[in-house]
Amino acid sequence: MVADSKAKSDISLAGTFASSAFAACFAEICTIPLDTAKVRLQLQKKAVAGDGVALPKYKGMLGTVATIAREEGMVSLWKGIVPGLHRQCLFGGLRIGLYEPVKTLYVGKDFVGDVPLSKKILAGLTTGALGIMIANPTDLVKVRLQAEGKLPPGVPRRYSGALNAYSTIVKQEGFAALWTGVGPNVARNAIINAAELASYDQVKQTILKIPGFTDNVVTHLLSGLGAGFVAVCIGSPVDVVC
């Protein structure tokens, strides 16, 4: 994910971008059903029963996935996958691919030794903010397509697909509308990206100082687990606020 600060990577910037984008796209394909469920839970309005009691349609993550699959078909769980892949190609490739060059920029190309955690966090904030500023239109279209799936039968859909959504938004709302919500989106993704990449880098650096550990799959796996834990702990409150 992030190259060791003490080692010179043989992979070019373009290669790092491509491999990061591919990995991010694969993860998107695997996890978008949960993302679709999350969007439905966030957007749902409670139906009111005859006695005035509010009855939510969706209950819990797995319950929401099951309800969507039962009422709309399994394919609906992957609603928004096309803009989702667009997003991961741009955001995933930029935030990870630029992390090492930006970190080197902050510490200087002649820097020797362990990079301070503050510089790692700063690099993560920078690449996360830059990546999502460019990828915001894909985020917007993805959420709108996911939200459309909850419309009742017979209600016309605004968009026939991802490309149609991009063009329709520009025609009806203006080009700048593609960057709707970019402020909170930048804040959210910059913080989460910094938490994820900086913690991965820091955990890996710490592990490699333990006798017997080398830069191999086990080290990457342990670093990824640590980074995932930190990212979730920091990202969950940010997700709710943003």
JOKA-V185712 format. One record per run of one state. SS is the DSSP state (a for helix, b for strand, c for the rest). FROM is the first residue (numbers start at 1). LEN is the number of residues. If there is no record, write none. Layout:
BEGIN
ss:SS from:FROM len:LEN
ss:SS from:FROM len:LEN
END
This chain:
BEGIN
ss:c from:1 len:12
ss:a from:13 len:31
ss:c from:44 len:3
ss:b from:47 len:2
ss:c from:49 len:5
ss:b from:54 len:2
ss:c from:56 len:5
ss:a from:61 len:12
ss:c from:73 len:1
ss:a from:74 len:5
ss:c from:79 len:2
ss:a from:81 len:17
ss:c from:98 len:1
ss:a from:99 len:9
ss:c from:108 len:9
ss:a from:117 len:32
ss:c from:149 len:13
ss:a from:162 len:12
ss:c from:174 len:1
ss:a from:175 len:5
ss:c from:180 len:2
ss:a from:182 len:26
ss:c from:208 len:9
ss:a from:217 len:25
ss:c from:242 len:1
END
